Amino acid sequence: MVYCKLILLYTINMKNKTHTLILSDFHLGTKVSCSKRAITLLKSFEFKKLILLGDIFEDLNFNRLRESDWKFLSLVSKLSKKSKVIWIEGNHDKGLAKIFASFTGSRVYKIYKWKYRHKKYLAIHGHQFDNFLTKNTFISFLANQVYNLIQLLDFKDRRISRFIKTRSKGWLRLSKKVANRALLFARLQNVDYIFCGHTHKAMKKKKGKIYYYNSGCWTDTPSTYITLDAKKIEIHKYF
């Protein structure tokens, strides 16, 4: 009986382990943000580095943050005391660097480069490779609001949102465009791997010897994240 209890206790306390955990696009402050689910994921992992790859917030209106959003930020603050937490500035949370850093103890970058196991890595949100966004800010804002509304009215499994994302030619073109430009940027920066968010579509692409990974988002079901360790880099789904 005691043995069974010990096994059960070990199973409950057992955590997944990785060197680097990468997540992006939480859009805290929106009703579609899966911050509660993200808390559960972060608590289930042990890692040395956490990279929040941009668009942590939806905008500067902190009054819209829900209880789970504040709990998520509080957890990030606690994690920063024992692990390195990196926040990459996105287009939605631009200008929040000092606030976020002071609140969570994270380090803020627009572009973050590092080395691990003799390989060179780079993390950047990815909106820098989106020409339409930079030239049509207002239209992009409206499109984002419409999609958020669709997600809010969608089924629990977000089947309609996922259908739009997987079938939309514009979305597919954006994902490919960001990937191709990111790969070119990675070559110019002389790195082996580049990580982006922004498109909300998780994907992996290789050109020559350079790899591109997109971490997807935490406003959809399933949400997605990336683990990086000595053995491999992998995109995961989280329901």
Secondary structure as UniProt FT lines:
FT   HELIX           2..13
FT   STRAND          16..17
FT   STRAND          20..23
FT   TURN            31..32
FT   HELIX           35..43
FT   STRAND          45..46
FT   STRAND          49..52
FT   HELIX           62..64
FT   HELIX           67..79
FT   TURN            80..82
FT   STRAND          84..88
FT   TURN            94..95
FT   HELIX           97..104
FT   STRAND          107..109
FT   STRAND          111..116
FT   TURN            117..118
FT   STRAND          119..124
FT   HELIX           127..129
FT   HELIX           131..135
FT   HELIX           137..153
FT   TURN            156..157
FT   HELIX           159..167
FT   HELIX           169..188
FT   TURN            189..190
FT   STRAND          193..196
FT   STRAND          203..207
FT   TURN            208..209
FT   STRAND          210..214
FT   STRAND          223..228
FT   STRAND          233..238
//
